[in-house]
Amino acid sequence: MLSPKHLKSHGLTSREYRVKHGFSLRQPLCAKSLSDKRKKAGKARGLPDNLRKAIAQKQNLLPRKNNRIDSLINSIFDFQQPSLKDAIFFMKTEYIS
């Protein structure tokens, strides 16, 4: 297996290595048997299930981006948008008197 760390020690990226030695850009730099062994070992350790659980937990903890901003503003500042009438009244009392 030609890891990125190993290639970097020779001053190459995986793309540069493939071009230099005439490999297809789609050609993996890892033997199929080694890839299969690592895949089986990961499944035996429960990596796919743990990854699914972590993703689900993260999605449940973080609200969607747009809703998060709105809820943050509303919860921290208890923000209520004033009406035009309230804004005019405020300007009259603060700046005119």
MOWOKA-V23728 format. One record per residue. PSI is psi in radians with two decimals (NA if undefined). OMEGA is omega as a letter, one per 20 degrees, with the letter a starting at -180 (none if undefined). D_FIRST is the distance of its C-alpha to the first C-alpha in whole Angstrom. Layout:
# MOWOKA-V23728
psi: <PSI & PSI>
omega: <OMEGA & OMEGA>
d_first: <D_FIRST & D_FIRST>
This chain:
# MOWOKA-V23728
psi: <2.27 & 1.70 & 2.75 & -0.62 & -0.75 & -0.78 & -0.66 & -0.59 & -0.38 & 0.13 & 0.53 & 2.68 & 2.98 & -0.65 & -0.81 & -0.68 & -0.79 & -0.77 & -0.77 & -0.70 & 0.14 & 0.40 & 2.67 & 2.59 & -0.31 & -0.15 & 2.14 & 2.61 & 0.41 & 2.43 & 2.52 & -0.70 & -0.70 & -0.71 & -0.75 & -0.71 & -0.77 & -0.64 & -0.79 & -0.71 & -0.71 & -0.73 & -0.66 & -0.58 & -0.15 & 0.39 & -0.77 & -0.74 & -0.74 & -0.66 & -0.75 & -0.73 & -0.75 & -0.73 & -0.77 & -0.72 & -0.74 & -0.70 & -0.59 & -0.57 & -0.64 & 2.08 & 2.90 & 2.66 & -0.87 & -0.74 & -0.58 & -0.75 & -0.81 & -0.79 & -0.58 & -0.81 & -0.81 & -0.69 & -0.69 & -0.82 & -0.09 & 0.91 & 2.24 & 2.17 & 2.18 & 2.66 & 2.92 & -0.65 & -0.78 & -0.69 & -0.74 & -0.73 & -0.76 & -0.77 & -0.68 & -0.76 & -0.57 & -0.73 & -0.40 & -0.66 & NA>
omega: <r & a & r & r & r & r & r & r & r & r & a & r & r & r & r & r & a & a & a & a & r & r & r & r & r & a & r & r & a & r & a & a & r & r & r & r & a & r & r & r & r & r & r & r & r & a & a & a & r & r & r & r & a & r & r & r & a & r & r & a & a & r & r & a & a & a & a & a & a & a & r & r & a & a & a & a & a & a & r & a & a & r & r & r & r & a & r & r & r & a & a & a & a & a & a & a & none>
d_first: <0 & 4 & 6 & 10 & 11 & 9 & 10 & 14 & 14 & 15 & 17 & 15 & 14 & 11 & 15 & 16 & 13 & 13 & 17 & 17 & 15 & 17 & 15 & 16 & 16 & 15 & 12 & 9 & 6 & 4 & 7 & 10 & 11 & 8 & 9 & 12 & 12 & 12 & 14 & 17 & 16 & 17 & 20 & 21 & 21 & 23 & 21 & 22 & 26 & 26 & 24 & 27 & 30 & 29 & 29 & 32 & 34 & 33 & 34 & 37 & 38 & 38 & 40 & 40 & 40 & 43 & 45 & 43 & 45 & 48 & 48 & 47 & 50 & 53 & 52 & 52 & 55 & 56 & 57 & 59 & 60 & 64 & 66 & 67 & 71 & 69 & 68 & 71 & 73 & 71 & 71 & 75 & 75 & 73 & 73 & 77 & 79>
